[in-house]
Amino acid sequence: MSIGKVVVLVGALACIGLAQRSSPAAAHCVVASDEHYSARGVIKSFGPKRADVSIAHEKIPGFMEAMTMSFESRSPEQLAGLEVGQKVAFTFAATADGRRILDGITRL
């Protein structure tokens, strides 16, 4: 087994363990089987404590037509310095359970 497969396996097992203990940290687990996408858009709003951000985004090929959607942040700090109305480029993971978790986000 390659080192990469071992790292993915260990990460997946850690996420399963967190989920079984109902740990809040389990909400931020992203596994290799998640699909990752990139897009551009305009920030429309932020959720309480910047736990998520609503973005009016362009078409995301292979995922979604242009629309406004909410994306979970990994931490409030990930959205620090961003404001409603700003144009952004972002990447995210689409999880098997339907969540969209930001990998990164930058102002354009």
MMTF fields as JSON, N, C-alpha, C and O atoms, coordinates in Angstrom:
{
  "mmtfVersion": "1.0.0",
  "mmtfProducer": "UNKNOWN",
  "numBonds": 431,
  "numAtoms": 432,
  "numGroups": 108,
  "numChains": 1,
  "numModels": 1,
  "chainsPerModel": [1],
  "groupsPerChain": [108],
  "chainIdList": ["A"],
  "bondAtomList": [4, 2, 8, 6, 12, 10, 16, 14, 20, 18, 24, 22, 28, 26, 32, 30, 36, 34, 40, 38, 44, 42, 48, 46, 52, 50, 56, 54, 60, 58, 64, 62, 68, 66, 72, 70, 76, 74, 80, 78, 84, 82, 88, 86, 92, 90, 96, 94, 100, 98, 104, 102, 108, 106, 112, 110, 116, 114, 120, 118, 124, 122, 128, 126, 132, 130, 136, 134, 140, 138, 144, 142, 148, 146, 152, 150, 156, 154, 160, 158, 164, 162, 168, 166, 172, 170, 176, 174, 180, 178, 184, 182, 188, 186, 192, 190, 196, 194, 200, 198, 204, 202, 208, 206, 212, 210, 216, 214, 220, 218, 224, 222, 228, 226, 232, 230, 236, 234, 240, 238, 244, 242, 248, 246, 252, 250, 256, 254, 260, 258, 264, 262, 268, 266, 272, 270, 276, 274, 280, 278, 284, 282, 288, 286, 292, 290, 296, 294, 300, 298, 304, 302, 308, 306, 312, 310, 316, 314, 320, 318, 324, 322, 328, 326, 332, 330, 336, 334, 340, 338, 344, 342, 348, 346, 352, 350, 356, 354, 360, 358, 364, 362, 368, 366, 372, 370, 376, 374, 380, 378, 384, 382, 388, 386, 392, 390, 396, 394, 400, 398, 404, 402, 408, 406, 412, 410, 416, 414, 420, 418, 424, 422, 428, 426],
  "bondOrderList": [1, 1, 1, 1, 1, 1, 1, 1, 1, 1, 1, 1, 1, 1, 1, 1, 1, 1, 1, 1, 1, 1, 1, 1, 1, 1, 1, 1, 1, 1, 1, 1, 1, 1, 1, 1, 1, 1, 1, 1, 1, 1, 1, 1, 1, 1, 1, 1, 1, 1, 1, 1, 1, 1, 1, 1, 1, 1, 1, 1, 1, 1, 1, 1, 1, 1, 1, 1, 1, 1, 1, 1, 1, 1, 1, 1, 1, 1, 1, 1, 1, 1, 1, 1, 1, 1, 1, 1, 1, 1, 1, 1, 1, 1, 1, 1, 1, 1, 1, 1, 1, 1, 1, 1, 1, 1, 1],
  "groupList": [{"groupName": "MET", "atomNameList": ["N", "CA", "C", "O"], "elementList": ["N", "C", "C", "O"], "formalChargeList": [0, 0, 0, 0], "bondAtomList": [1, 0, 2, 1, 3, 2], "bondOrderList": [1, 1, 2], "singleLetterCode": "M", "chemCompType": "L-PEPTIDE LINKING"}, {"groupName": "SER", "atomNameList": ["N", "CA", "C", "O"], "elementList": ["N", "C", "C", "O"], "formalChargeList": [0, 0, 0, 0], "bondAtomList": [1, 0, 2, 1, 3, 2], "bondOrderList": [1, 1, 2], "singleLetterCode": "S", "chemCompType": "L-PEPTIDE LINKING"}, {"groupName": "ILE", "atomNameList": ["N", "CA", "C", "O"], "elementList": ["N", "C", "C", "O"], "formalChargeList": [0, 0, 0, 0], "bondAtomList": [1, 0, 2, 1, 3, 2], "bondOrderList": [1, 1, 2], "singleLetterCode": "I", "chemCompType": "L-PEPTIDE LINKING"}, {"groupName": "GLY", "atomNameList": ["N", "CA", "C", "O"], "elementList": ["N", "C", "C", "O"], "formalChargeList": [0, 0, 0, 0], "bondAtomList": [1, 0, 2, 1, 3, 2], "bondOrderList": [1, 1, 2], "singleLetterCode": "G", "chemCompType": "PEPTIDE LINKING"}, {"groupName": "LYS", "atomNameList": ["N", "CA", "C", "O"], "elementList": ["N", "C", "C", "O"], "formalChargeList": [0, 0, 0, 0], "bondAtomList": [1, 0, 2, 1, 3, 2], "bondOrderList": [1, 1, 2], "singleLetterCode": "K", "chemCompType": "L-PEPTIDE LINKING"}, {"groupName": "VAL", "atomNameList": ["N", "CA", "C", "O"], "elementList": ["N", "C", "C", "O"], "formalChargeList": [0, 0, 0, 0], "bondAtomList": [1, 0, 2, 1, 3, 2], "bondOrderList": [1, 1, 2], "singleLetterCode": "V", "chemCompType": "L-PEPTIDE LINKING"}, {"groupName": "LEU", "atomNameList": ["N", "CA", "C", "O"], "elementList": ["N", "C", "C", "O"], "formalChargeList": [0, 0, 0, 0], "bondAtomList": [1, 0, 2, 1, 3, 2], "bondOrderList": [1, 1, 2], "singleLetterCode": "L", "chemCompType": "L-PEPTIDE LINKING"}, {"groupName": "ALA", "atomNameList": ["N", "CA", "C", "O"], "elementList": ["N", "C", "C", "O"], "formalChargeList": [0, 0, 0, 0], "bondAtomList": [1, 0, 2, 1, 3, 2], "bondOrderList": [1, 1, 2], "singleLetterCode": "A", "chemCompType": "L-PEPTIDE LINKING"}, {"groupName": "CYS", "atomNameList": ["N", "CA", "C", "O"], "elementList": ["N", "C", "C", "O"], "formalChargeList": [0, 0, 0, 0], "bondAtomList": [1, 0, 2, 1, 3, 2], "bondOrderList": [1, 1, 2], "singleLetterCode": "C", "chemCompType": "L-PEPTIDE LINKING"}, {"groupName": "GLN", "atomNameList": ["N", "CA", "C", "O"], "elementList": ["N", "C", "C", "O"], "formalChargeList": [0, 0, 0, 0], "bondAtomList": [1, 0, 2, 1, 3, 2], "bondOrderList": [1, 1, 2], "singleLetterCode": "Q", "chemCompType": "L-PEPTIDE LINKING"}, {"groupName": "ARG", "atomNameList": ["N", "CA", "C", "O"], "elementList": ["N", "C", "C", "O"], "formalChargeList": [0, 0, 0, 0], "bondAtomList": [1, 0, 2, 1, 3, 2], "bondOrderList": [1, 1, 2], "singleLetterCode": "R", "chemCompType": "L-PEPTIDE LINKING"}, {"groupName": "PRO", "atomNameList": ["N", "CA", "C", "O"], "elementList": ["N", "C", "C", "O"], "formalChargeList": [0, 0, 0, 0], "bondAtomList": [1, 0, 2, 1, 3, 2], "bondOrderList": [1, 1, 2], "singleLetterCode": "P", "chemCompType": "L-PEPTIDE LINKING"}, {"groupName": "HIS", "atomNameList": ["N", "CA", "C", "O"], "elementList": ["N", "C", "C", "O"], "formalChargeList": [0, 0, 0, 0], "bondAtomList": [1, 0, 2, 1, 3, 2], "bondOrderList": [1, 1, 2], "singleLetterCode": "H", "chemCompType": "L-PEPTIDE LINKING"}, {"groupName": "ASP", "atomNameList": ["N", "CA", "C", "O"], "elementList": ["N", "C", "C", "O"], "formalChargeList": [0, 0, 0, 0], "bondAtomList": [1, 0, 2, 1, 3, 2], "bondOrderList": [1, 1, 2], "singleLetterCode": "D", "chemCompType": "L-PEPTIDE LINKING"}, {"groupName": "GLU", "atomNameList": ["N", "CA", "C", "O"], "elementList": ["N", "C", "C", "O"], "formalChargeList": [0, 0, 0, 0], "bondAtomList": [1, 0, 2, 1, 3, 2], "bondOrderList": [1, 1, 2], "singleLetterCode": "E", "chemCompType": "L-PEPTIDE LINKING"}, {"groupName": "TYR", "atomNameList": ["N", "CA", "C", "O"], "elementList": ["N", "C", "C", "O"], "formalChargeList": [0, 0, 0, 0], "bondAtomList": [1, 0, 2, 1, 3, 2], "bondOrderList": [1, 1, 2], "singleLetterCode": "Y", "chemCompType": "L-PEPTIDE LINKING"}, {"groupName": "PHE", "atomNameList": ["N", "CA", "C", "O"], "elementList": ["N", "C", "C", "O"], "formalChargeList": [0, 0, 0, 0], "bondAtomList": [1, 0, 2, 1, 3, 2], "bondOrderList": [1, 1, 2], "singleLetterCode": "F", "chemCompType": "L-PEPTIDE LINKING"}, {"groupName": "THR", "atomNameList": ["N", "CA", "C", "O"], "elementList": ["N", "C", "C", "O"], "formalChargeList": [0, 0, 0, 0], "bondAtomList": [1, 0, 2, 1, 3, 2], "bondOrderList": [1, 1, 2], "singleLetterCode": "T", "chemCompType": "L-PEPTIDE LINKING"}],
  "groupTypeList": [0, 1, 2, 3, 4, 5, 5, 5, 6, 5, 3, 7, 6, 7, 8, 2, 3, 6, 7, 9, 10, 1, 1, 11, 7, 7, 7, 12, 8, 5, 5, 7, 1, 13, 14, 12, 15, 1, 7, 10, 3, 5, 2, 4, 1, 16, 3, 11, 4, 10, 7, 13, 5, 1, 2, 7, 12, 14, 4, 2, 11, 3, 16, 0, 14, 7, 0, 17, 0, 1, 16, 14, 1, 10, 1, 11, 14, 9, 6, 7, 3, 6, 14, 5, 3, 9, 4, 5, 7, 16, 17, 16, 7, 7, 17, 7, 13, 3, 10, 10, 2, 6, 13, 3, 2, 17, 10, 6],
  "groupIdList": [1, 2, 3, 4, 5, 6, 7, 8, 9, 10, 11, 12, 13, 14, 15, 16, 17, 18, 19, 20, 21, 22, 23, 24, 25, 26, 27, 28, 29, 30, 31, 32, 33, 34, 35, 36, 37, 38, 39, 40, 41, 42, 43, 44, 45, 46, 47, 48, 49, 50, 51, 52, 53, 54, 55, 56, 57, 58, 59, 60, 61, 62, 63, 64, 65, 66, 67, 68, 69, 70, 71, 72, 73, 74, 75, 76, 77, 78, 79, 80, 81, 82, 83, 84, 85, 86, 87, 88, 89, 90, 91, 92, 93, 94, 95, 96, 97, 98, 99, 100, 101, 102, 103, 104, 105, 106, 107, 108],
  "secStructList": [7, 7, 2, 2, 2, 2, 2, 2, 2, 2, 2, 2, 2, 2, 2, 2, 2, 2, 2, 2, 6, 6, 7, 4, 4, 4, 4, 4, 7, 7, 7, 6, 6, 1, 3, 3, 3, 3, 3, 3, 3, 3, 3, 3, 3, 3, 7, 4, 4, 4, 1, 3, 3, 3, 3, 3, 3, 7, 7, 5, 6, 6, 6, 5, 7, 1, 3, 3, 3, 3, 3, 3, 7, 1, 1, 4, 4, 4, 4, 6, 6, 7, 7, 6, 6, 7, 3, 3, 3, 3, 3, 3, 3, 3, 7, 6, 6, 1, 7, 3, 3, 3, 3, 3, 3, 3, 3, 7],
  "xCoordList": [0.847, 0.0, 0.894, 1.85, 0.581, 1.383, 1.125, 0.107, 2.057, 1.92, 0.682, 0.026, 0.35, -0.839, -2.108, -2.994, -2.214, -3.393, -3.473, -4.564, -2.332, -2.306, -2.809, -3.606, -2.349, -2.781, -4.281, -4.952, -4.827, -6.265, -7.027, -8.048, -6.542, -7.2, -7.209, -8.238, -6.082, -6.0, -6.94, -7.629, -6.979, -7.872, -9.336, -10.128, -9.697, -11.076, -11.456, -12.558, -10.564, -10.839, -10.978, -11.819, -10.166, -10.28, -11.644, -12.275, -12.1, -13.408, -14.536, -15.492, -14.427, -15.439, -15.482, -16.561, -14.309, -14.244, -14.869, -15.587, -14.613, -15.208, -16.723, -17.459, -17.179, -18.619, -19.309, -20.403, -18.684, -19.27, -19.392, -20.287, -18.5, -18.548, -19.365, -19.432, -19.996, -20.791, -19.964, -20.468, -18.704, -17.821, -18.124, -18.322, -18.166, -18.366, -17.269, -17.501, -16.082, -14.979, -15.289, -14.719, -16.176, -16.517, -17.151, -17.08, -17.772, -18.418, -17.417, -17.806, -16.142, -15.129, -14.29, -13.302, -14.667, -13.928, -14.268, -15.438, -13.256, -13.409, -12.547, -11.367, -13.121, -12.368, -12.069, -12.652, -11.16, -10.692, -11.815, -11.711, -12.888, -13.974, -14.859, -15.676, -14.706, -15.476, -15.031, -13.867, -15.974, -15.672, -15.247, -15.821, -14.245, -13.754, -13.977, -13.761, -14.414, -14.735, -14.17, -13.864, -14.042, -13.598, -14.632, -15.259, -14.807, -15.766, -15.437, -14.537, -16.194, -16.108, -17.517, -18.499, -17.594, -18.909, -18.822, -17.757, -19.974, -20.093, -20.707, -21.724, -20.084, -20.6, -21.913, -21.989, -22.946, -24.266, -24.538, -25.185, -24.048, -24.274, -23.399, -22.808, -23.342, -22.619, -23.602, -24.532, -23.397, -24.213, -23.713, -22.688, -24.443, -24.034, -22.594, -22.199, -21.826, -20.432, -19.564, -18.525, -20.024, -19.303, -19.061, -18.008, -20.062, -19.983, -20.211, -19.845, -20.824, -21.047, -21.138, -21.26, -21.076, -21.162, -22.065, -21.985, -22.915, -23.791, -23.149, -22.818, -22.977, -22.291, -23.155, -23.634, -23.355, -23.985, -22.862, -22.014, -22.852, -21.72, -22.082, -23.249, -21.048, -21.19, -21.507, -21.499, -21.782, -21.995, -20.748, -19.622, -20.963, -19.863, -19.976, -20.773, -19.179, -19.287, -19.224, -18.348, -20.178, -20.229, -20.853, -20.91, -21.335, -21.915, -23.242, -24.245, -23.271, -24.45, -24.49, -23.453, -25.692, -25.879, -25.606, -25.493, -25.503, -25.292, -26.479, -27.634, -26.185, -27.218, -26.562, -25.342, -27.343, -26.803, -26.921, -27.995, -25.79, -25.748, -24.928, -24.118, -25.15, -24.403, -23.265, -23.423, -22.12, -20.945, -20.453, -20.31, -20.194, -19.68, -18.226, -17.453, -17.855, -16.438, -15.824, -16.517, -14.536, -13.841, -13.628, -13.518, -13.573, -13.455, -13.845, -13.767, -14.264, -14.608, -13.433, -13.631, -12.22, -11.022, -10.882, -10.3, -11.409, -11.323, -12.033, -11.666, -13.043, -13.816, -13.448, -14.076, -12.429, -12.006, -11.552, -10.878, -11.926, -11.505, -12.382, -12.204, -13.323, -14.23, -15.503, -15.918, -16.125, -17.323, -18.388, -18.085, -19.638, -20.754, -20.505, -20.1, -20.752, -20.568, -19.223, -19.037, -18.279, -16.96, -17.012, -17.708, -16.243, -16.062, -14.987, -13.961, -15.234, -14.299, -14.103, -14.944, -12.972, -12.712, -12.651, -12.088, -13.229, -13.247, -13.191, -13.545, -12.738, -12.744, -13.49, -13.469, -14.151, -14.915, -15.014, -14.805, -15.336, -15.588, -17.091, -17.758, -17.623, -19.027, -19.032, -18.524, -19.607, -19.569, -20.713, -21.694, -20.575, -21.583, -22.928, -23.974, -22.906, -24.161, -24.734, -25.65, -24.202, -24.778, -24.223, -24.693, -23.236, -22.653, -21.646, -21.086, -21.421, -20.42, -19.486, -19.885, -18.238, -17.283, -16.153, -15.496, -15.933, -14.89, -13.499, -13.125, -12.749, -11.324, -10.513, -9.537, -10.929, -10.226, -11.107, -12.008, -10.833, -11.597, -10.701, -10.056, -10.668, -9.837, -10.605, -11.459, -10.28, -10.878, -10.292, -9.133, -11.098, -10.617, -10.407, -10.004],
  "yCoordList": [-1.174, 0.0, 1.239, 1.319, 2.208, 3.427, 4.335, 4.209, 5.248, 6.185, 7.059, 7.391, 7.44, 8.256, 7.54, 8.148, 6.252, 5.475, 5.328, 5.336, 5.193, 5.073, 6.367, 6.332, 7.512, 8.807, 8.977, 9.42, 8.637, 8.749, 7.82, 8.21, 6.601, 5.634, 6.119, 6.047, 6.608, 7.113, 8.307, 8.396, 9.216, 10.37, 9.952, 10.493, 8.995, 8.516, 7.856, 8.073, 7.06, 6.409, 7.43, 7.267, 8.478, 9.534, 10.214, 10.492, 10.483, 11.115, 10.203, 10.671, 8.929, 7.973, 7.972, 7.972, 7.972, 7.998, 9.254, 9.19, 10.404, 11.661, 11.625, 12.083, 11.084, 11.017, 10.102, 10.412, 8.983, 8.048, 8.663, 8.299, 9.592, 10.261, 11.548, 12.303, 11.802, 13.024, 14.283, 15.277, 14.224, 15.368, 16.443, 16.127, 17.724, 18.808, 18.843, 19.334, 18.332, 18.328, 17.45, 17.657, 16.482, 15.59, 16.359, 15.915, 17.505, 18.301, 18.847, 19.229, 18.894, 19.471, 18.422, 18.759, 17.168, 16.1, 16.063, 16.08, 16.014, 15.858, 14.675, 14.622, 13.73, 12.535, 12.534, 13.303, 11.666, 11.634, 11.386, 11.804, 10.714, 10.41, 11.629, 11.597, 12.708, 13.923, 14.517, 14.403, 15.154, 15.821, 17.255, 17.897, 17.756, 19.115, 19.946, 19.474, 21.195, 22.09, 23.483, 23.843, 24.248, 25.645, 26.508, 26.079, 27.732, 28.651, 30.09, 30.356, 31.004, 32.433, 32.911, 32.351, 33.959, 34.49, 35.768, 36.369, 36.173, 37.388, 37.009, 36.318, 37.466, 37.174, 37.924, 39.134, 37.19, 37.773, 37.957, 38.928, 37.03, 37.149, 36.147, 35.238, 36.347, 35.429, 34.882, 35.577, 33.641, 33.056, 33.507, 34.181, 33.131, 33.486, 33.051, 31.929, 33.943, 33.688, 33.26, 32.621, 33.632, 33.294, 31.788, 31.352, 31.008, 29.559, 29.148, 28.045, 30.053, 29.775, 31.096, 32.169, 30.984, 32.16, 31.816, 30.72, 32.751, 32.584, 33.312, 34.495, 32.581, 33.121, 32.936, 31.835, 34.031, 33.944, 33.572, 34.405, 32.321, 31.808, 31.558, 31.415, 31.51, 31.157, 29.664, 28.952, 29.202, 27.775, 27.011, 27.417, 25.91, 25.055, 23.774, 22.894, 23.665, 22.515, 21.182, 20.957, 20.315, 19.004, 18.986, 17.939, 20.17, 20.209, 20.955, 20.388, 22.242, 23.062, 24.224, 24.769, 24.592, 25.793, 27.02, 26.905, 28.178, 29.431, 29.663, 29.551, 29.983, 30.259, 30.777, 30.938, 31.037, 31.433, 30.243, 29.665, 29.889, 28.744, 29.091, 30.018, 28.336, 28.495, 27.473, 26.326, 27.91, 27.06, 27.149, 28.248, 26.007, 25.986, 26.424, 26.055, 27.215, 27.551, 26.532, 25.952, 26.323, 25.407, 26.075, 25.405, 27.417, 28.201, 29.639, 30.043, 30.415, 31.819, 32.597, 33.524, 32.226, 32.905, 32.763, 33.628, 31.684, 31.461, 32.577, 32.88, 33.191, 34.241, 35.642, 36.623, 35.737, 37.028, 37.945, 37.508, 39.199, 40.185, 40.233, 41.104, 39.312, 39.314, 40.07, 40.086, 40.703, 41.496, 41.188, 40.744, 41.43, 41.276, 42.165, 43.32, 41.615, 42.353, 42.107, 42.473, 41.492, 41.24, 40.062, 39.071, 40.208, 39.108, 38.19, 38.652, 36.875, 35.9, 34.728, 34.435, 34.077, 32.778, 31.805, 32.123, 30.622, 29.679, 28.241, 27.936, 27.377, 25.941, 25.308, 25.817, 24.183, 23.528, 22.026, 21.533, 21.323, 19.89, 19.674, 20.247, 18.854, 18.443, 17.052, 16.103, 16.932, 15.663, 14.75, 15.194, 13.495, 12.5, 12.8, 12.407, 13.496, 13.815, 15.172, 15.682, 15.759, 16.969, 18.289, 19.352, 18.241, 19.484, 20.036, 19.297, 21.364, 22.03, 22.752, 23.716, 22.286, 22.8, 23.516, 22.933, 24.786, 25.575, 24.999, 24.72, 24.828, 24.488, 25.774, 25.865, 26.772, 28.056, 29.111, 28.794, 30.376, 31.478, 32.717, 33.025, 33.431, 34.631, 35.722, 35.441, 36.975, 38.119, 38.216, 37.872, 38.684, 38.929, 40.412, 40.838],
  "zCoordList": [0.0, 0.0, 0.0, 0.771, -0.87, -0.957, 0.238, 0.919, 0.483, 1.599, 1.433, 2.421, 0.189, -0.06, 0.35, 0.952, 0.032, 0.417, 1.928, 2.498, 2.573, 4.032, 4.66, 5.598, 4.149, 4.685, 4.517, 5.45, 3.354, 3.108, 4.044, 4.611, 4.207, 5.081, 6.525, 7.196, 7.004, 8.378, 8.559, 9.575, 7.597, 7.675, 7.693, 8.465, 6.851, 6.809, 8.127, 8.633, 8.682, 9.965, 11.081, 11.965, 11.053, 12.066, 11.962, 12.982, 10.747, 10.557, 11.042, 11.659, 10.769, 11.238, 12.757, 13.349, 13.393, 14.854, 15.418, 16.416, 14.796, 15.252, 15.092, 15.966, 13.981, 13.729, 14.731, 15.201, 15.06, 16.013, 17.398, 18.16, 17.732, 19.035, 18.959, 19.929, 17.789, 17.568, 17.825, 18.348, 17.453, 17.635, 16.601, 15.427, 17.021, 16.047, 14.989, 13.884, 15.303, 14.345, 13.137, 12.066, 13.289, 12.181, 11.028, 9.882, 11.311, 10.268, 9.261, 8.157, 9.616, 8.739, 8.028, 7.375, 8.144, 7.475, 5.989, 5.607, 5.18, 3.739, 3.349, 3.697, 2.635, 2.267, 0.777, 0.012, 0.379, -1.004, -2.003, -3.156, -1.584, -2.517, -2.796, -3.716, -2.01, -2.271, -3.6, -3.985, -4.297, -5.561, -5.25, -4.37, -5.969, -5.751, -7.014, -8.13, -6.815, -7.922, -7.657, -6.521, -8.724, -8.645, -9.349, -10.318, -8.851, -9.47, -9.084, -8.287, -9.677, -9.356, -9.064, -9.55, -8.257, -7.95, -7.142, -7.006, -6.604, -5.802, -4.46, -4.407, -3.377, -2.04, -1.827, -2.039, -1.403, -1.148, 0.337, 0.729, 1.179, 2.623, 3.371, 2.787, 4.682, 5.57, 6.591, 7.0, 7.0, 8.055, 9.419, 9.521, 10.47, 11.83, 12.116, 11.799, 12.714, 13.086, 11.899, 12.066, 10.684, 9.446, 9.306, 8.842, 9.719, 9.567, 8.118, 7.714, 7.329, 5.912, 5.157, 5.748, 3.85, 2.985, 1.805, 1.251, 1.431, 0.283, -0.891, -0.8, -2.008, -3.182, -4.425, -4.697, -5.187, -6.505, -7.457, -7.779, -7.909, -8.69, -10.146, -10.509, -10.956, -12.367, -12.471, -11.467, -13.67, -13.891, -13.441, -13.729, -12.736, -12.298, -13.12, -12.793, -14.193, -15.093, -14.337, -13.502, -14.66, -14.041, -12.66, -12.014, -12.19, -10.851, -10.804, -10.371, -11.249, -11.029, -12.012, -12.392, -12.414, -13.228, -12.358, -11.138, -12.98, -12.237, -11.307, -11.718, -10.068, -9.072, -7.802, -7.761, -6.774, -5.474, -4.532, -4.367, -3.916, -3.004, -1.775, -1.789, -0.718, 0.519, 0.57, 0.151, 1.089, 1.236, 2.675, 3.211, 3.306, 4.672, 4.678, 3.793, 5.683, 5.854, 6.803, 7.638, 6.669, 7.587, 8.943, 9.969, 8.93, 10.159, 9.824, 8.664, 10.821, 10.546, 9.959, 9.174, 10.335, 9.826, 8.313, 7.658, 7.762, 6.312, 5.55, 4.414, 6.164, 5.505, 5.985, 5.586, 6.841, 7.373, 6.234, 5.301, 6.323, 5.329, 4.093, 3.242, 3.982, 2.833, 3.198, 4.357, 2.18, 2.413, 1.375, 0.267, 1.747, 0.817, -0.399, -0.265, -1.578, -2.828, -3.496, -4.657, -2.782, -3.382, -4.351, -4.127, -5.448, -6.387, -5.826, -5.327, -5.912, -5.361, -6.313, -7.162, -6.139, -6.751, -5.581, -4.534, -5.757, -4.645, -5.138, -6.277, -4.253, -4.494, -3.329, -2.209, -3.613, -2.561, -2.8, -3.908, -1.731, -1.798, -1.717, -0.856, -2.608, -2.554, -1.944, -2.541, -0.756, -0.035, -0.449, -1.045, -0.133, -0.482, 0.182, -0.334, 1.326, 2.024, 1.603, 2.248, 0.526, -0.043, 0.469, 0.063, 1.348, 1.857, 0.859, 0.049, 0.928, 0.109, 1.071, 1.725, 1.157, 2.131, 1.397, 0.535, 1.744, 1.089, 1.34, 2.479, 0.272, 0.392, 0.463, 1.208, -0.323, -0.348, -0.998, -1.774, -0.669, -1.248, -1.243, -0.241, -2.39, -2.501, -3.243, -4.084, -2.912, -3.619, -5.017, -5.246, -5.933, -7.302, -7.503, -8.585]
}
